[in-house]
Amino acid sequence: MDQSKRRPGRPALIDQHMIVTAALELDASGTALSMQAVADRLGVPRGTLYHHVADREEMVALVAAARLEEALDEAWMPADDADWRTWLTAFAHVMRDALLARANPIGYVLLDGAPGSRQLAQVERILHVMVRDGFTPQAGLRCLAVLAEIVQANVRAVVLRRAQGPTPAGSYLHLVRAAPEGTFPLLRAADGEQVGLDDQFAFALDVMLTGFAAHAADGR
């Protein structure tokens, strides 16, 4: 392209880092993330972005990874002599808190973006603790992947509950409550003992860690 015809302020070249930086700035301002909004921020045609990211989903995943890299400082880390359960519990909670603290968290619950160097260093520390306590490196990494899935599932639920209320339309609870009296007695009993999503997260985390411990005890 003839550089003399470039609009003022338009960069001659962009890269993935510039795209993520622009998206982070938009998110910080509360602007919904879209390919067009990011392109406008950078002063380039929207099609230019596709040379560096496949689609909006990949861009959002990259932003999520960047946000976590920014949020997960070392302050959350337990003492070096703490056991693996303490480390994984702390990591799960700080990751959940970081995702829920975002201005636009609904787009950040699929963490497919490449982690940054700080996150990799923290994962290495966690794996060191897990290997010290009896896990293989391979099993430890697989456990961390499961942990991330548990966190993401709970974050999705929290975001949806914020948007739709405590009992979203279409929930099975609506069907149970509308059914004739005496039907689904166990579901009705469970309905009366609903727990909050914070408690559900703590329960899921405890069940998950218990399973990890059994897995490690089997030498797998």
Backbone as CSV, one residue per row, in Angstrom:
resi,resn,N_x,N_y,N_z,CA_x,CA_y,CA_z,C_x,C_y,C_z
1,MET,0.846,-1.197,0.000,0.000,0.000,0.000,0.875,1.238,0.000
2,ASP,0.425,2.276,-0.702,1.145,3.547,-0.737,1.086,4.187,0.641
3,GLN,2.255,4.275,1.320,2.284,4.793,2.682,1.762,6.222,2.763
4,SER,1.877,6.986,1.650,1.412,8.371,1.675,-0.103,8.460,1.768
5,LYS,-0.791,7.350,1.440,-2.250,7.353,1.473,-2.810,6.768,2.766
6,ARG,-1.922,6.367,3.668,-2.405,5.852,4.947,-3.097,6.955,5.726
7,ARG,-4.207,6.596,6.409,-4.851,7.576,7.264,-3.933,7.898,8.432
8,PRO,-3.975,9.149,8.939,-3.142,9.501,10.094,-3.438,8.574,11.267
9,GLY,-2.391,8.115,11.890,-2.569,7.270,13.069,-2.690,5.800,12.764
10,ARG,-2.877,5.441,11.506,-2.990,4.014,11.176,-1.609,3.384,11.167
11,PRO,-1.403,2.294,11.924,-0.092,1.655,11.917,0.173,0.949,10.599
12,ALA,1.411,1.016,10.156,1.771,0.336,8.916,1.627,-1.167,9.077
13,LEU,1.895,-1.673,10.275,1.817,-3.096,10.558,1.179,-3.288,11.924
14,ILE,0.451,-4.385,12.076,-0.023,-4.762,13.402,0.414,-6.192,13.657
15,ASP,0.376,-6.581,14.906,0.683,-7.958,15.261,-0.295,-8.401,16.341
16,GLN,-0.169,-9.649,16.758,-1.105,-10.196,17.733,-1.041,-9.450,19.060
17,HIS,0.159,-9.056,19.459,0.306,-8.317,20.711,-0.471,-7.003,20.664
18,MET,-0.420,-6.302,19.544,-1.148,-5.047,19.410,-2.655,-5.277,19.470
19,ILE,-3.107,-6.372,18.881,-4.532,-6.700,18.917,-4.986,-6.953,20.346
20,VAL,-4.216,-7.751,21.083,-4.580,-8.057,22.466,-4.547,-6.796,23.324
21,THR,-3.538,-5.966,23.130,-3.446,-4.718,23.897,-4.656,-3.826,23.642
22,ALA,-5.050,-3.702,22.381,-6.227,-2.892,22.050,-7.486,-3.475,22.672
23,ALA,-7.605,-4.803,22.643,-8.775,-5.452,23.234,-8.811,-5.250,24.746
24,LEU,-7.651,-5.315,25.389,-7.581,-5.072,26.831,-8.022,-3.650,27.164
25,GLU,-7.609,-2.699,26.354,-7.991,-1.303,26.583,-9.499,-1.120,26.415
26,LEU,-10.071,-1.765,25.413,-11.513,-1.683,25.214,-12.261,-2.298,26.385
27,ASP,-11.784,-3.453,26.833,-12.435,-4.118,27.955,-12.367,-3.265,29.214
28,ALA,-11.229,-2.637,29.445,-11.071,-1.796,30.630,-12.051,-0.626,30.619
29,SER,-12.443,-0.196,29.429,-13.391,0.915,29.312,-14.841,0.443,29.350
30,GLY,-15.031,-0.888,29.420,-16.384,-1.432,29.454,-16.999,-1.646,28.091
31,THR,-16.219,-1.491,27.032,-16.715,-1.685,25.670,-16.774,-3.171,25.335
32,ALA,-17.881,-3.600,24.732,-17.998,-4.996,24.321,-16.935,-5.315,23.277
33,LEU,-16.318,-6.477,23.428,-15.249,-6.855,22.508,-15.822,-7.400,21.205
34,SER,-15.354,-6.860,20.120,-15.696,-7.365,18.794,-14.503,-7.117,17.887
35,MET,-14.452,-7.863,16.801,-13.364,-7.667,15.853,-13.402,-6.244,15.293
36,GLN,-14.610,-5.745,15.017,-14.723,-4.407,14.453,-14.253,-3.345,15.438
37,ALA,-14.624,-3.505,16.722,-14.216,-2.515,17.726,-12.702,-2.471,17.867
38,VAL,-12.071,-3.645,17.845,-10.613,-3.691,17.961,-9.964,-3.095,16.713
39,ALA,-10.512,-3.423,15.550,-9.974,-2.856,14.307,-10.078,-1.333,14.313
40,ASP,-11.218,-0.832,14.770,-11.383,0.624,14.846,-10.373,1.236,15.810
41,ARG,-10.143,0.546,16.911,-9.176,1.043,17.898,-7.780,1.145,17.285
42,LEU,-7.447,0.179,16.453,-6.121,0.149,15.832,-6.057,0.977,14.550
43,GLY,-7.207,1.368,14.021,-7.220,2.136,12.789,-6.904,1.324,11.558
44,VAL,-7.358,0.057,11.561,-7.114,-0.816,10.410,-8.433,-1.449,9.983
45,PRO,-8.521,-1.953,8.749,-9.713,-2.697,8.348,-9.856,-3.965,9.192
46,ARG,-11.091,-4.362,9.431,-11.321,-5.549,10.259,-10.619,-6.777,9.697
47,GLY,-10.600,-6.908,8.382,-9.979,-8.079,7.777,-8.513,-8.237,8.119
48,THR,-7.842,-7.135,8.451,-6.425,-7.205,8.805,-6.203,-8.056,10.047
49,LEU,-7.167,-8.029,10.962,-7.013,-8.775,12.215,-6.917,-10.271,11.968
50,TYR,-7.580,-10.749,10.916,-7.642,-12.191,10.675,-6.309,-12.774,10.205
51,HIS,-5.345,-11.927,9.923,-4.004,-12.429,9.631,-3.288,-12.844,10.915
52,HIS,-3.838,-12.448,12.068,-3.153,-12.666,13.346,-3.990,-13.450,14.359
53,VAL,-5.310,-13.419,14.228,-6.199,-14.232,15.065,-7.259,-14.847,14.166
54,ALA,-7.670,-16.066,14.496,-8.602,-16.780,13.623,-9.993,-16.156,13.638
55,ASP,-10.440,-15.734,14.822,-11.790,-15.203,14.969,-11.919,-14.534,16.332
56,ARG,-13.115,-14.063,16.650,-13.334,-13.388,17.924,-13.042,-14.313,19.095
57,GLU,-13.406,-15.587,18.962,-13.198,-16.524,20.064,-11.720,-16.640,20.423
58,GLU,-10.871,-16.725,19.399,-9.438,-16.796,19.690,-8.950,-15.496,20.317
59,MET,-9.444,-14.374,19.822,-9.037,-13.091,20.398,-9.434,-13.002,21.867
60,VAL,-10.661,-13.414,22.180,-11.138,-13.369,23.561,-10.318,-14.298,24.446
61,ALA,-9.959,-15.476,23.925,-9.131,-16.399,24.697,-7.764,-15.796,24.988
62,LEU,-7.200,-15.112,24.019,-5.910,-14.451,24.226,-6.027,-13.337,25.261
63,VAL,-7.129,-12.614,25.236,-7.360,-11.565,26.225,-7.507,-12.173,27.614
64,ALA,-8.221,-13.302,27.702,-8.384,-13.967,28.993,-7.039,-14.366,29.573
65,ALA,-6.183,-14.940,28.731,-4.856,-15.345,29.199,-4.052,-14.135,29.653
66,ALA,-4.172,-13.038,28.914,-3.445,-11.819,29.292,-3.964,-11.252,30.602
67,ARG,-5.279,-11.303,30.801,-5.860,-10.816,32.049,-5.386,-11.654,33.233
68,LEU,-5.359,-12.951,33.058,-4.880,-13.811,34.142,-3.403,-13.568,34.420
69,GLU,-2.641,-13.380,33.362,-1.216,-13.089,33.536,-1.038,-11.819,34.370
70,GLU,-1.916,-10.859,34.140,-1.860,-9.594,34.865,-2.320,-9.762,36.309
71,ALA,-3.356,-10.576,36.516,-3.982,-10.683,37.838,-3.264,-11.644,38.776
72,LEU,-2.685,-12.699,38.220,-2.119,-13.741,39.073,-0.686,-13.404,39.463
73,ASP,-0.547,-12.469,40.392,0.794,-12.229,40.923,1.116,-13.327,41.934
74,GLU,2.282,-13.236,42.542,2.734,-14.331,43.403,2.164,-14.253,44.823
75,ALA,1.347,-13.239,45.109,0.841,-13.055,46.471,-0.047,-14.207,46.928
76,TRP,-0.687,-14.912,45.990,-1.594,-15.993,46.361,-0.859,-17.254,46.804
77,MET,0.410,-17.367,46.504,1.121,-18.626,46.700,1.281,-18.970,48.178
78,PRO,0.949,-20.209,48.549,1.169,-20.647,49.929,2.663,-20.788,50.229
79,ALA,2.960,-21.132,51.472,4.349,-21.382,51.864,4.894,-22.579,51.092
80,ASP,6.190,-22.598,50.886,6.810,-23.675,50.107,6.545,-25.053,50.698
81,ASP,6.394,-25.124,52.037,6.199,-26.435,52.657,4.724,-26.827,52.759
82,ALA,3.819,-26.003,52.233,2.399,-26.364,52.227,2.171,-27.542,51.287
83,ASP,1.151,-28.363,51.581,0.924,-29.553,50.763,0.203,-29.192,49.459
84,TRP,0.109,-30.178,48.584,-0.431,-29.943,47.248,-1.883,-29.502,47.283
85,ARG,-2.671,-30.020,48.261,-4.081,-29.612,48.353,-4.186,-28.118,48.645
86,THR,-3.334,-27.631,49.533,-3.345,-26.207,49.867,-3.003,-25.372,48.638
87,TRP,-2.014,-25.817,47.887,-1.606,-25.083,46.683,-2.719,-25.074,45.636
88,LEU,-3.325,-26.221,45.367,-4.361,-26.274,44.337,-5.615,-25.512,44.758
89,THR,-5.945,-25.574,46.048,-7.101,-24.818,46.538,-6.878,-23.323,46.354
90,ALA,-5.696,-22.854,46.731,-5.387,-21.428,46.583,-5.391,-21.017,45.115
91,PHE,-4.817,-21.853,44.253,-4.751,-21.535,42.826,-6.148,-21.472,42.223
92,ALA,-7.008,-22.423,42.591,-8.369,-22.443,42.062,-9.130,-21.183,42.454
93,HIS,-9.004,-20.779,43.705,-9.746,-19.606,44.169,-9.232,-18.320,43.533
94,VAL,-7.919,-18.189,43.398,-7.402,-16.943,42.820,-7.729,-16.863,41.332
95,MET,-7.739,-18.003,40.639,-8.098,-18.005,39.230,-9.576,-17.646,39.058
96,ARG,-10.432,-18.217,39.895,-11.866,-17.894,39.844,-12.101,-16.414,40.130
97,ASP,-11.464,-15.911,41.174,-11.635,-14.498,41.529,-11.184,-13.580,40.395
98,ALA,-10.070,-13.948,39.754,-9.548,-13.115,38.668,-10.520,-13.072,37.496
99,LEU,-11.127,-14.205,37.168,-12.078,-14.241,36.062,-13.346,-13.459,36.385
100,LEU,-13.847,-13.609,37.607,-15.092,-12.941,37.973,-14.908,-11.443,38.181
101,ALA,-13.679,-11.011,38.374,-13.419,-9.585,38.581,-13.383,-8.802,37.284
102,ARG,-13.370,-9.482,36.151,-13.282,-8.791,34.871,-14.567,-8.039,34.568
103,ALA,-14.433,-6.927,33.866,-15.598,-6.115,33.520,-16.568,-6.878,32.621
104,ASN,-16.043,-7.753,31.797,-16.873,-8.478,30.837,-16.531,-9.961,30.910
105,PRO,-16.856,-10.631,32.045,-16.352,-11.987,32.260,-16.959,-13.045,31.361
106,ILE,-18.144,-12.807,30.786,-18.789,-13.865,30.021,-17.926,-14.340,28.869
107,GLY,-17.106,-13.447,28.303,-16.260,-13.845,27.188,-14.963,-14.486,27.599
108,TYR,-14.710,-14.579,28.923,-13.397,-14.999,29.377,-13.413,-16.353,30.077
109,VAL,-14.422,-17.149,29.807,-14.513,-18.396,30.543,-13.979,-19.587,29.761
110,LEU,-13.487,-19.344,28.583,-12.839,-20.398,27.814,-11.371,-20.044,27.680
111,LEU,-10.572,-20.667,28.519,-9.169,-20.266,28.605,-8.318,-21.072,27.633
112,ASP,-8.448,-20.749,26.370,-7.681,-21.457,25.351,-6.464,-20.672,24.892
113,GLY,-6.302,-19.473,25.402,-5.150,-18.673,25.018,-3.870,-19.199,25.647
114,ALA,-2.760,-18.950,24.976,-1.478,-19.405,25.504,-1.158,-18.665,26.804
115,PRO,-0.730,-19.373,27.845,-0.388,-18.699,29.100,0.867,-17.862,28.944
116,GLY,0.989,-16.852,29.797,2.181,-16.025,29.792,3.284,-16.643,30.630
117,SER,4.436,-16.002,30.632,5.594,-16.550,31.345,5.359,-16.603,32.849
118,ARG,4.617,-15.632,33.395,4.330,-15.663,34.831,3.467,-16.866,35.178
119,GLN,2.425,-17.124,34.379,1.572,-18.281,34.629,2.361,-19.581,34.511
120,LEU,3.218,-19.668,33.498,4.013,-20.888,33.338,4.916,-21.116,34.542
121,ALA,5.502,-20.051,35.062,6.362,-20.185,36.240,5.559,-20.651,37.445
122,GLN,4.322,-20.166,37.570,3.491,-20.575,38.697,3.053,-22.029,38.562
123,VAL,2.703,-22.433,37.343,2.352,-23.834,37.115,3.543,-24.736,37.425
124,GLU,4.729,-24.303,37.056,5.938,-25.076,37.368,6.099,-25.245,38.873
125,ARG,5.835,-24.181,39.642,5.921,-24.261,41.098,4.897,-25.255,41.650
126,ILE,3.687,-25.192,41.122,2.645,-26.112,41.585,3.031,-27.550,41.268
127,LEU,3.513,-27.787,40.057,3.927,-29.141,39.684,5.067,-29.633,40.564
128,HIS,5.977,-28.748,40.928,7.061,-29.131,41.831,6.493,-29.651,43.143
129,VAL,5.505,-28.947,43.686,4.876,-29.382,44.943,4.166,-30.716,44.746
130,MET,3.449,-30.875,43.639,2.703,-32.106,43.402,3.633,-33.300,43.223
131,VAL,4.720,-33.111,42.487,5.692,-34.199,42.313,6.340,-34.548,43.646
132,ARG,6.667,-33.542,44.430,7.219,-33.771,45.771,6.272,-34.613,46.617
133,ASP,4.958,-34.411,46.418,3.965,-35.095,47.238,3.429,-36.367,46.599
134,GLY,4.064,-36.856,45.529,3.737,-38.180,45.036,3.116,-38.277,43.658
135,PHE,2.831,-37.163,43.002,2.284,-37.197,41.645,3.417,-37.296,40.627
136,THR,3.113,-37.864,39.473,4.043,-37.755,38.352,3.817,-36.392,37.688
137,PRO,4.795,-35.888,36.944,4.563,-34.622,36.236,3.360,-34.687,35.300
138,GLN,3.198,-35.825,34.619,2.085,-35.963,33.686,0.744,-35.920,34.422
139,ALA,0.649,-36.659,35.537,-0.598,-36.666,36.308,-0.879,-35.292,36.896
140,GLY,0.166,-34.625,37.371,-0.015,-33.290,37.932,-0.576,-32.317,36.918
141,LEU,-0.055,-32.360,35.695,-0.529,-31.443,34.659,-1.970,-31.755,34.270
142,ARG,-2.308,-33.035,34.222,-3.688,-33.406,33.908,-4.633,-32.957,35.017
143,CYS,-4.189,-33.052,36.252,-5.004,-32.574,37.371,-5.244,-31.070,37.264
144,LEU,-4.233,-30.328,36.881,-4.390,-28.882,36.730,-5.367,-28.543,35.604
145,ALA,-5.379,-29.354,34.552,-6.339,-29.127,33.466,-7.768,-29.340,33.963
146,VAL,-7.967,-30.380,34.779,-9.297,-30.621,35.356,-9.687,-29.467,36.274
147,LEU,-8.748,-29.006,37.073,-9.011,-27.883,37.972,-9.476,-26.657,37.181
148,ALA,-8.811,-26.359,36.082,-9.197,-25.207,35.259,-10.610,-25.375,34.713
149,GLU,-10.973,-26.607,34.346,-12.322,-26.857,33.837,-13.370,-26.628,34.921
150,ILE,-13.065,-27.046,36.163,-13.990,-26.827,37.280,-14.176,-25.333,37.520
151,VAL,-13.087,-24.596,37.496,-13.164,-23.143,37.696,-14.017,-22.507,36.605
152,GLN,-13.755,-22.859,35.363,-14.484,-22.253,34.250,-15.971,-22.569,34.315
153,ALA,-16.316,-23.808,34.674,-17.727,-24.185,34.768,-18.438,-23.355,35.830
154,ASN,-17.791,-23.144,36.968,-18.415,-22.359,38.026,-18.535,-20.897,37.629
155,VAL,-17.523,-20.366,36.956,-17.587,-18.971,36.504,-18.746,-18.789,35.526
156,ARG,-18.918,-19.729,34.608,-20.060,-19.657,33.686,-21.370,-19.584,34.463
157,ALA,-21.497,-20.454,35.469,-22.735,-20.499,36.252,-22.976,-19.187,36.988
158,VAL,-21.921,-18.621,37.556,-22.059,-17.353,38.278,-22.497,-16.244,37.329
159,VAL,-21.863,-16.170,36.166,-22.188,-15.113,35.205,-23.630,-15.252,34.725
160,LEU,-24.056,-16.478,34.444,-25.433,-16.694,33.998,-26.426,-16.358,35.097
161,ARG,-26.096,-16.694,36.325,-27.008,-16.372,37.428,-27.113,-14.869,37.617
162,ARG,-26.023,-14.178,37.466,-26.074,-12.711,37.556,-26.989,-12.136,36.480
163,ALA,-26.928,-12.724,35.290,-27.694,-12.188,34.166,-29.160,-12.595,34.203
164,GLN,-29.442,-13.815,34.682,-30.783,-14.381,34.554,-31.531,-14.501,35.873
165,GLY,-30.850,-14.304,36.989,-31.510,-14.467,38.272,-31.259,-15.837,38.855
166,PRO,-31.715,-16.071,40.093,-31.384,-17.317,40.793,-31.966,-18.569,40.164
167,THR,-33.111,-18.455,39.465,-33.704,-19.617,38.810,-34.016,-19.255,37.369
168,PRO,-33.044,-19.437,36.453,-33.245,-19.026,35.061,-34.459,-19.697,34.428
169,ALA,-35.133,-18.966,33.539,-36.238,-19.549,32.786,-35.725,-20.752,32.011
170,GLY,-36.507,-21.831,32.012,-36.078,-23.044,31.336,-35.326,-23.997,32.242
171,SER,-35.034,-23.568,33.472,-34.360,-24.439,34.419,-35.256,-25.627,34.754
172,TYR,-34.628,-26.769,35.059,-35.417,-27.943,35.430,-36.238,-27.672,36.684
173,LEU,-35.805,-26.711,37.526,-36.550,-26.410,38.745,-37.937,-25.868,38.423
174,HIS,-38.061,-25.099,37.346,-39.378,-24.614,36.939,-40.290,-25.791,36.601
175,LEU,-39.751,-26.782,35.917,-40.545,-27.953,35.541,-40.956,-28.750,36.763
176,VAL,-40.030,-28.912,37.706,-40.340,-29.660,38.927,-41.422,-28.945,39.727
177,ARG,-41.286,-27.650,39.885,-42.239,-26.888,40.698,-43.620,-26.819,40.051
178,ALA,-43.645,-26.897,38.723,-44.927,-26.834,38.016,-45.601,-28.197,37.909
179,ALA,-44.888,-29.259,38.221,-45.440,-30.609,38.115,-46.462,-30.850,39.225
180,PRO,-47.369,-31.826,39.030,-48.370,-32.129,40.057,-47.720,-32.450,41.404
181,GLU,-48.391,-32.056,42.465,-47.897,-32.319,43.817,-47.668,-33.817,44.001
182,GLY,-46.558,-34.161,44.617,-46.247,-35.561,44.876,-45.324,-36.180,43.849
183,THR,-45.157,-35.522,42.702,-44.214,-36.041,41.713,-42.814,-35.510,42.008
184,PHE,-41.837,-36.244,41.606,-40.430,-35.871,41.780,-40.095,-35.508,43.237
185,PRO,-40.415,-36.377,44.187,-40.201,-36.010,45.596,-38.740,-35.745,45.947
186,LEU,-37.837,-36.484,45.360,-36.424,-36.282,45.691,-35.892,-34.993,45.077
187,LEU,-36.324,-34.700,43.859,-35.924,-33.427,43.260,-36.494,-32.251,44.047
188,ARG,-37.716,-32.394,44.561,-38.301,-31.327,45.370,-37.524,-31.154,46.671
189,ALA,-37.108,-32.270,47.250,-36.322,-32.188,48.487,-34.985,-31.505,48.228
190,ALA,-34.368,-31.835,47.111,-33.094,-31.201,46.768,-33.290,-29.721,46.473
191,ASP,-34.422,-29.382,45.852,-34.728,-27.985,45.547,-34.787,-27.159,46.823
192,GLY,-35.306,-27.752,47.882,-35.429,-27.030,49.145,-34.112,-26.845,49.865
193,GLU,-33.070,-27.510,49.387,-31.764,-27.424,50.040,-30.711,-26.852,49.086
194,GLN,-31.135,-25.963,48.211,-30.189,-25.390,47.254,-29.082,-24.626,47.966
195,VAL,-27.908,-24.710,47.399,-26.762,-23.986,47.956,-26.321,-22.931,46.951
196,GLY,-25.610,-21.943,47.435,-25.094,-20.905,46.557,-23.948,-21.419,45.711
197,LEU,-23.609,-20.651,44.705,-22.556,-21.083,43.789,-21.173,-21.028,44.421
198,ASP,-20.983,-20.186,45.433,-19.717,-20.210,46.168,-19.568,-21.535,46.901
199,ASP,-20.655,-21.962,47.558,-20.628,-23.246,48.267,-20.495,-24.404,47.289
200,GLN,-21.163,-24.295,46.148,-21.054,-25.352,45.145,-19.628,-25.468,44.629
201,PHE,-18.963,-24.332,44.470,-17.573,-24.354,44.024,-16.689,-25.035,45.061
202,ALA,-16.898,-24.703,46.340,-16.114,-25.333,47.404,-16.351,-26.839,47.423
203,PHE,-17.604,-27.260,47.207,-17.936,-28.686,47.175,-17.249,-29.373,45.999
204,ALA,-17.357,-28.775,44.817,-16.732,-29.363,43.629,-15.226,-29.467,43.799
205,LEU,-14.642,-28.443,44.399,-13.198,-28.445,44.612,-12.794,-29.556,45.572
206,ASP,-13.565,-29.744,46.634,-13.258,-30.794,47.606,-13.369,-32.180,46.973
207,VAL,-14.438,-32.394,46.198,-14.613,-33.682,45.515,-13.463,-33.927,44.542
208,MET,-13.091,-32.899,43.807,-12.011,-33.014,42.835,-10.692,-33.367,43.519
209,LEU,-10.364,-32.669,44.596,-9.099,-32.918,45.289,-9.075,-34.307,45.913
210,THR,-10.226,-34.757,46.418,-10.305,-36.117,46.960,-10.021,-37.141,45.863
211,GLY,-10.559,-36.890,44.678,-10.286,-37.778,43.550,-8.828,-37.749,43.137
212,PHE,-8.221,-36.569,43.152,-6.797,-36.468,42.828,-5.960,-37.280,43.810
213,ALA,-6.319,-37.184,45.098,-5.563,-37.909,46.126,-5.652,-39.413,45.903
214,ALA,-6.855,-39.893,45.573,-7.024,-41.324,45.312,-6.229,-41.741,44.082
215,HIS,-6.224,-40.901,43.084,-5.471,-41.185,41.861,-3.979,-41.300,42.166
216,ALA,-3.467,-40.372,42.966,-2.042,-40.400,43.315,-1.706,-41.608,44.177
217,ALA,-2.631,-41.966,45.085,-2.392,-43.109,45.969,-2.300,-44.416,45.192
218,ASP,-2.988,-44.472,44.050,-2.933,-45.667,43.203,-1.659,-45.724,42.376
219,GLY,-0.845,-44.675,42.470,0.399,-44.639,41.716,0.217,-44.367,40.245
220,ARG,-0.914,-43.750,39.887,-1.180,-43.462,38.467,-0.751,-42.050,38.111
